[in-house]
């Protein structure tokens, strides 16, 4: 089994979403969980907020993203493509998993959307296919900011060999203008900004996910699900056999991949996630770690928390490597797309993580060569060794 298929198998076997009952109905009690999804949680008043919506019919229905899951004897019926062979499908298997109700993307010949870029089925994606998909996502990013909605002042360029010297070559802010009223009120941007204050920057401190924060995560996932960028990414990955053809299952796996918690502190605390690390940044070992999003940079700079020191490189079609000081800690070199929507960034990093995990992903987009490095995170102390995205950034 390839590393990619192994990754997706693990995600399908244990699609645990902390703070929600998605994939957790009937699980054993675990004191480490912030809320619970078993038959006694109502008795002890510690159910997750979505328990009543998800769990009562979880074992005898294919609703709530069960399509394509592996065999689970704990359920009274099954929702995978072998259930018709064994005669144990749930009664709504056809409606949920094979029709419009299940949002199924059937593997069809290349021709439209993301499948137009897939020249063949199979678990590997060629650089030509990735270039086609990247261009398709770039062209589909209707929420990308226009040049009139923001302005950058790059100022001094820092030699890559001198990043450790921490010389401040920028006396002014990186952002000279941001049309917040137009840009940050768009659905996907406002859903992203709502997540901004949900995390503790310092590693080593447990991330406590409240019901309100769970709702904000779900809102972000739901709003990006309807964008052409995510739809085309899903079509491509589903056609290649790298993701479930069921949209709800794919989005649940995407949520787990990015928002599932793990420890960056030797198991001492559930203190990190791919989303926090990549999009928001963290404090670890006396420095800023991660931090690869332009909206986050703007918000921190606007609020007086970040001091821009200069840029290392500025590449087409809009990828900046910058140095900044966040509080008293430095990010020597943080690369980020700029002008792009949150869903575009997440889609690009996901594309490379699923097709080329733990390696440099190279493709052409907007007429130039682009490279994204991804890393996975294996945490054997939590969730039976599930894998999450650890980092992703333009290289």
C-alpha positions, -999 to 999 in steps of 0.1 A, spaced: 0 0 0 14 34 -10 20 61 17 -8 81 2 -33 53 4 -21 44 39 -28 80 49 -63 80 35 -70 46 50 -61 58 85 -83 89 80 -112 67 70 -107 42 98 -106 69 126 -122 101 115 -122 115 151 -131 152 153 -125 166 188 -153 188 201 -178 172 177 -195 137 175 -185 134 138 -170 99 136 -172 93 174 -207 80 181 -206 51 206 -169 55 214 -156 45 249 -154 72 275 -121 90 275 -114 116 302 -90 135 278 -119 144 255 -136 178 261 -170 162 254 -184 128 247 -206 108 223 -216 76 240 -250 64 253 -244 78 288 -232 113 279 -267 127 283 -269 112 318 -237 130 328 -245 161 308 -212 160 289 -223 153 253 -208 172 225 -231 200 212 -240 180 180 -247 147 197 -285 148 192 -281 157 155 -255 130 146 -256 100 170 -292 87 174 -292 72 139 -255 69 133 -254 31 133 -284 25 110 -281 53 84 -256 64 59 -262 101 66 -236 123 82 -207 113 60 -206 75 65 -204 68 27 -172 50 18 -162 41 54 -146 8 61 -165 -21 76 -174 -15 113 -192 -43 132 -204 -18 158 -229 -5 133 -261 -24 124 -256 -17 86 -228 -6 64 -222 22 38 -193 10 17 -192 -3 -19 -190 -39 -6 -223 -38 13 -243 -47 -17 -222 -78 -21 -227 -89 15 -263 -77 18 -257 -54 48 -262 -19 34 -282 6 53 -316 13 38 -306 48 27 -273 36 11 -286 43 -24 -300 77 -17 -271 89 5 -241 73 -13 -252 67 -49 -274 96 -57 -277 134 -53 -284 131 -16 -249 118 -9 -231 144 -31 -212 115 -48 -187 123 -75 -186 93 -97 -153 85 -114 -160 96 -150 -138 102 -179 -118 134 -178 -136 163 -193 -150 188 -168 -138 205 -136 -110 188 -116 -114 156 -136 -103 175 -167 -68 176 -153 -66 139 -145 -51 120 -174 -55 87 -157 -68 70 -126 -44 58 -100 -29 70 -67 -1 91 -82 -3 125 -98 21 137 -124 36 172 -125 15 178 -156 -17 169 -138 -7 190 -108 1 220 -130 -33 216 -147 -51 214 -113 -32 243 -98 -40 265 -128 -77 254 -125 -77 264 -88 -60 297 -96 -86 305 -123 -114 294 -100 -104 316 -70 -131 342 -75 -125 354 -39 -89 364 -47 -84 401 -37 -80 426 -65 -51 450 -66 -74 478 -55 -83 460 -22 -49 459 -6 -14 474 -10 20 462 2 52 482 9 80 457 7 108 481 16 142 465 23 153 431 10 171 408 34 197 385 20 189 349 27 223 344 42 216 372 67 182 363 80 196 352 114 210 388 120 175 401 125 182 435 110 151 456 106 151 469 70 115 481 71 106 512 90 69 511 80 43 483 80 41 458 52 4 467 45 -3 502 36 -40 495 28 -66 468 32 -102 472 22 -116 454 52 -152 464 45 -152 447 11 -127 419 15 -129 407 51 -167 406 50 -167 380 23 -181 347 36 -148 326 35 -127 355 48 -150 363 77 -152 326 86 -114 325 85 -111 357 107 -134 342 132 -109 314 139 -81 339 145 -85 341 183 -93 305 190 -57 293 196 -30 296 222 2 306 203 26 289 227 31 252 223 30 232 255 -5 245 265 -36 223 258 -59 238 232 -93 237 248 -119 237 219 -151 252 232 -185 245 216 -184 280 201 -150 274 186 -162 240 172 -191 259 156 -167 284 140 -145 255 126 -177 239 112 -188 272 97 -154 276 80 -155 241 66 -191 245 54 -185 278 37 -154 267 18 -172 235 8 -193 254 -17 -165 272 -34 -153 262 -69 -118 259 -56 -127 231 -31 -152 215 -55 -126 211 -82 -99 199 -57 -124 172 -46 -133 162 -81 -96 157 -90 -86 138 -58 -118 116 -60 -112 107 -96 -75 98 -88 -87 76 -59 -70 98 -34 -101 109 -16 -136 97 -10 -161 104 -39 -186 114 -12 -183 152 -6 -194 150 30 -168 123 38 -141 143 19 -149 174 39 -148 155 72 -114 141 63 -102 176 53 -114 189 87 -95 162 105 -64 167 84 -63 204 92 -80 208 126 -73 175 144 -52 182 175 -19 167 182 11 174 204 43 193 195 55 190 231 65 153 233 29 143 241 27 166 271 -2 186 257 -26 186 227 -13 219 217 -13 221 179 -30 214 146 -21 218 109 -44 248 106 -29 266 137 7 260 126 3 268 89 -22 296 89 -18 313 123 17 304 135 29 292 169 56 299 195 81 271 199 116 269 213 119 307 214 109 314 179 78 317 157 70 284 139 48 280 109 30 313 100 23 311 63 -8 333 56 -11 369 45 -44 377 62 -29 366 95 1 388 89 -23 418 82 -44 412 113 -13 409 136 3 440 121 -30 460 122 -33 451 159 3 461 167 14 425 175 37 420 145 67 441 133 76 435 97 114 436 91 117 432 54 113 406 26 137 379 15 120 372 -19 89 382 -38 80 357 -65 52 355 -91 23 350 -91 23 365 -56 44 346 -30 63 365 -4 90 354 19 92 379 48 108 383 82 88 395 112 89 399 149 58 387 167 60 401 203 96 393 213 100 363 189 113 362 153 101 344 123 133 344 102 116 335 70 79 329 65 66 324 30 30 331 21 7 335 -9 -7 371 -9 -40 383 -24 -53 347 -24 -84 335 -6 -83 313 25 -99 284 5 -73 287 -22 -44 285 2 -59 255 19 -67 238 -14 -31 243 -27 -15 229 4 -40 200 5 -33 192 -31 4 188 -24 0 171 9 -23 144 -4 -4 138 -37 31 144 -25 33 141 13 67 148 30 82 161 -2 86 190 -25 56 194 -48 65 212 -81 41 225 -107 34 254 -130 7 280 -123 -1 314 -138 29 310 -161 56 304 -135 71 275 -116 59 270 -80 70 246 -53 53 237 -21 68 216 7 46 195 30 52 175 61 29 150 79 26 145 116 24 111 132 13 110 168 11 75 182 0 87 216 -33 99 203 -60 83 181 -40 52 174 -13 68 154 -34 89 130 -16 112 106 -22 149 103 -7 177 83 22 191 102 33 219 79 30 233 44 46 263 27 57 277 -6 94 270 -11 
